[in-house]
Amino acid sequence: MANTSSATRSNGRAQRIRPRRRPRGERTYVAPSTRHGRGVFAAERIGRGVEIERCPVLIVPGNRATALDRAGLRGYCYEWGRDLALALGHGSLYNHSFRPNAECEALLDEGVLVIRSRRVIEPGEEITLDYTGARNRKSLWFDAVD
């Protein structure tokens, strides 16, 4: 999708939404993805093993997961022990790949999700994670694009 303004409806009127310009110093941005909806992309070259983002998380107790299902947010959450976590920042917008260029580490005690590059990521390249890890690849709740 081209980086142009798009139209949306609010109160019955069409409005123009302009893409947000990346402030200096930010290493990632969110944009439309060919994988699934929106994704996170590198704004600059990111070296191997570099911390891309530290995302604070909102913890949702496991016994309240049905509320996330009803709100359509379950697919944006990470497993967090027996609970679920909705990552802030860009954390819940990274798309899946069986050949990811990044990985995430859950720091349970700190309530933070750390996204780190697995290899060099070039500007404009989508940053992806493997949602399945060592689990069965059939466990995905969507059709993976790779």
N, C-alpha and C positions, 0 to 999 in steps of 0.2 A: 504494500500500500504506500502510495506517495505521501510525503510529508507536507500535506497541504491542509487548509482549513476544511472543516467538515460541518455539516448542518445538523442541528438537533432541534427538537421541539420542546418548548417550555411555555406553559400557559397558552397553548394554541398558536404561538408565533415561532417562526424559524429563527434560530440564532446561529451566528457564526462562532465557532470555537477555534481559536488559533493554537497551534502546537506550542507548548512551553519551551522556551529556550533553556538550554542547560546552563546553569550558573557555573562560573569558573571553579575548577577544583573538584567537581563531582566526577566520579569515575564511571557511573552508570546512569542510564535513563530508561524510562518505560515507553514502549511504542507498540503498535500493532505487530503481531507475530504470525507467521505462516504456520507455526506449530499449533497454536491454540489461543485465540483471543489476543491478549496482550502478553508481552514478555519483557525481560530485562536485557538490555544491550550494553556493550562496552562503549563508553564515550572516548576512551583513550586506550592505548596498548597496555595490557595488564600482563605482567610477567608471571611465570610459573611460581606457585606457592604463595602468592600474594593474597592478603586478606582483602576481599572485595567490599564486604559490608558486615557490620555487627548489628543485628536486628533484635531489639527488645521484643519480648513476646507477651501476649495476653493469654494467661492460662485459663482454660475452660475445663472444669472438673469432668471426668469421664461420664459421670451419671447425668450430665447436662448436654451430652453430644447430640441428642435429638433436636435440641433448639437450633444447633448449627445446621442440621439437615433441613429443618423447616425454613431457615433463612437462606439456604443455598450456599452456605459458607464452608461446609465440611471439606470440600475438595481443595480449599486454600489452607488447611490446617496441617500441622506436623504432629506426629505422635510424640508425646512428652511424658514418658513413663506410663502411668495409667491414665493420664489426662491428654488433652489436646492443646495445641498452642497456635494462636493466630499471630504470625510474625508481622511486625510493623516495618516501616521503611518499605523497601522493595521485596522484603523477605517472602511474602506469600504470592509473589507474581513470577517467580522463576519457573520456567517450563521444564518438562521432563525430556530426557534423552537417554537411550541405552548406551550412548557414547558421550557422556557429559564432559564439559570442559571445566566444571567446578564441582565442589563437594560442600556439604554442610556438616557442622558439628554443633550438637545441642549442648550447651553449658547449663545443665539443669539447675545447679545451685545458684547461678547468676541470673537465670531467666533471660538468656541471650542465645541467639542462633548466629553462628559465625559462618559466613560464606567465603570460601577460599578457592582460588584457581588451581586446577590440576595441571594446566599447561598454559602456554602463552595464548592470550585471547586478543584478537585484533580489533581495532575500532570498528563499530557497526556490527560486530558478531554477537549473536544472541548468546547469553550466558545460560547454561542448562545444568540441571541436576538429575541424577538417577533416583527416581522416587522409590524404586524397588530394593536397592542395595543388594544384599545377598538373598533376598526373598524370591519367591516364585514370580517370574515376569508376567504370569497370567493374573496377578493380583491387582493390576491396574483397573481403575473404574472408568477408563476412557480408551479410545483407540489411539495408540502412540504413533506419532509421526517421526520417523528417523531417516 
